[in-house]
Amino acid sequence: MNRTNLEPDAIAARLPKGERPPVHTWNPTYTADIDMRIGRDGTWYYQGSAIGRPAMVRLFSTILRHDADGRFYLVTPAEKLGIVVDDAPFVAVEMTVHGRGEAQVLTFRTNVDEEIMAGPEHPIRVAIDADSGEPAPYVLIRDRLEALIARPVYYDLADLAVEQPGDGADELGVWSAGRFFPLGRA
């Protein structure tokens, strides 16, 4: 975990501003499924073999879309190819902390080197596994595409947790960009 003392606007200005293809506007007529899968650890597989070229994975990640039907697709203007995603398509592998307390801002870097600032546009949420009771933390990256927050990063996040009054009980959570994100009950 890194810590800096920058203001949210300065942090946002420093984050990369890569142009992504406008996949949300593409509605190709050809649709099929392909043997591609993203594992829970963020590894991309094609026909059962891990894709070993990070540049290829980053390229595919730019044309990934999560549609309202709950499925994930690689989309081009000519085709829409369904793929399997075991959990979330990305993994948040690094977190940087800027400031402290309610003025704190958290930025995350994913396994495909995308960086976001947690806040109203990129909320953090925690899902609890119904069978094991284990927490699974996520941060929204873009357009219904989330990153699972890696366990070591989640431990860093938990170290930053503060108590806030909640509905019926105090909640533990973190502040980022002026918003409180609950991580669990105190």
C-alpha positions in Angstrom: 0.0 0.0 0.0 1.3 3.4 -0.9 0.3 6.7 0.7 0.3 10.2 -0.7 -1.3 13.6 0.2 -2.9 14.7 -3.0 -6.4 16.2 -3.5 -9.0 14.2 -5.4 -8.9 16.4 -8.5 -5.1 16.2 -8.6 -5.3 12.4 -8.3 -7.9 12.1 -11.1 -5.7 14.3 -13.3 -2.8 11.9 -12.8 -4.7 8.7 -13.7 -4.2 7.5 -17.3 -6.8 8.6 -19.7 -6.6 5.9 -22.4 -9.3 5.9 -25.1 -11.2 2.7 -25.2 -13.3 1.5 -28.2 -17.0 2.5 -27.8 -18.2 -1.1 -27.3 -21.3 0.1 -25.6 -22.5 1.6 -28.9 -21.8 -1.5 -31.0 -24.6 -3.9 -31.8 -23.3 -6.5 -34.2 -25.6 -9.0 -35.8 -23.2 -11.9 -35.5 -23.2 -13.5 -32.1 -21.5 -16.7 -30.9 -19.7 -18.1 -27.9 -16.0 -18.8 -27.9 -13.9 -21.0 -25.7 -12.4 -18.1 -23.7 -12.6 -17.8 -19.9 -11.3 -15.4 -17.2 -10.4 -17.2 -14.0 -11.1 -15.8 -10.6 -7.4 -14.8 -10.3 -7.7 -12.7 -13.5 -5.9 -15.2 -15.8 -7.4 -15.2 -19.3 -7.6 -18.6 -21.0 -8.3 -19.5 -24.6 -9.2 -23.1 -25.4 -8.0 -24.1 -21.9 -4.5 -22.5 -22.2 -3.5 -19.4 -20.3 -2.9 -16.4 -22.6 0.7 -15.6 -21.7 1.0 -12.2 -23.6 -0.1 -9.4 -21.2 -0.5 -7.0 -24.2 -3.0 -9.4 -25.8 -5.0 -9.6 -22.5 -5.0 -5.8 -22.2 -6.3 -5.6 -25.8 -9.1 -8.0 -25.1 -9.9 -6.2 -21.9 -10.7 -3.0 -23.9 -13.4 -4.7 -25.9 -15.0 -6.6 -23.0 -18.6 -5.8 -22.2 -20.9 -7.0 -19.4 -24.5 -6.9 -20.8 -27.8 -6.6 -18.9 -28.3 -10.3 -19.6 -25.5 -11.0 -17.1 -23.2 -12.4 -19.7 -19.7 -11.1 -20.7 -18.8 -10.5 -24.3 -15.9 -9.5 -26.5 -17.4 -7.0 -28.9 -16.3 -5.5 -32.2 -18.4 -3.7 -34.8 -18.8 -7.0 -36.6 -19.2 -9.6 -33.9 -20.3 -10.2 -30.3 -18.5 -13.3 -28.7 -19.7 -14.7 -25.4 -17.0 -15.7 -22.9 -17.1 -17.2 -19.4 -16.0 -15.1 -16.4 -15.5 -17.1 -13.2 -16.0 -14.1 -10.9 -15.0 -10.6 -11.9 -13.1 -9.9 -15.1 -10.4 -7.9 -13.4 -8.4 -8.1 -10.1 -7.4 -5.0 -8.2 -3.7 -5.8 -7.4 -2.5 -2.6 -5.9 -4.0 0.3 -3.9 -2.6 3.7 -3.2 -3.9 5.8 -0.3 -4.0 9.6 -0.7 -4.7 11.7 2.5 -6.5 10.6 5.6 -9.9 10.3 7.2 -13.0 11.6 5.3 -10.6 13.4 2.9 -8.9 10.1 2.0 -8.9 9.0 -1.6 -8.1 5.4 -2.7 -6.8 4.5 -6.2 -6.6 1.0 -7.5 -4.6 -0.6 -10.3 -5.9 -3.8 -11.9 -4.1 -6.8 -13.4 -4.4 -5.1 -16.8 -2.9 -1.9 -15.6 -6.1 0.1 -15.5 -6.2 2.7 -12.7 -9.3 4.1 -11.1 -10.2 6.3 -8.1 -12.8 4.8 -5.8 -15.7 7.1 -5.3 -19.2 7.7 -6.6 -18.4 6.6 -10.1 -16.3 3.6 -8.9 -17.9 2.3 -5.7 -16.5 -0.4 -3.5 -18.8 -3.2 -2.4 -18.4 -6.4 -0.4 -20.4 -9.6 -1.1 -20.5 -12.3 1.5 -20.3 -15.9 0.2 -23.5 -17.7 1.4 -21.7 -21.0 2.0 -18.4 -20.0 3.6 -19.4 -16.5 5.0 -16.1 -15.2 3.4 -16.2 -11.6 2.2 -15.5 -10.9 -1.5 -14.7 -7.2 -2.1 -15.1 -5.5 -5.5 -14.5 -2.1 -7.0 -16.4 -1.0 -10.2 -14.0 -0.3 -13.0 -16.4 0.7 -15.8 -19.8 -0.2 -17.4 -20.8 -3.1 -15.0 -17.2 -4.4 -15.1 -15.8 -5.0 -11.7 -12.4 -6.0 -10.2 -12.2 -8.4 -7.4 -9.9 -6.8 -4.8 -7.0 -9.2 -4.2 -6.7 -10.6 -0.7 -3.5 -8.6 0.2 -5.1 -5.4 -1.0 -8.2 -6.2 0.9 -6.1 -6.6 4.1 -4.6 -3.1 3.4 -8.2 -1.8 2.9 -9.3 -3.4 6.2 -6.4 -1.7 8.0 -7.9 1.6 6.9 -11.4 0.8 8.2 -13.1 3.2 10.5 -16.5 2.9 12.4 -19.5 4.8 11.2 -23.1 4.6 12.5 -25.2 2.4 10.3 -28.7 1.0 10.1 -29.1 -0.6 13.5 -25.4 -1.2 14.1 -22.1 0.5 13.5 -20.4 -0.3 10.2 -16.7 -0.7 9.4 -15.7 0.9 6.2 -13.4 3.2 4.3 -13.7 6.7 2.9 -12.7 7.6 -0.7 -13.4 10.8 -2.6 -16.0 12.0 -0.1 -18.0 8.7 0.1 -18.1 6.0 2.8 -17.9 2.4 1.6 -19.1 -0.2 4.2 -16.9 -3.3 4.5 -18.9 -5.0 7.2 -20.5 -4.7 10.6 -18.4 -3.5 13.6 
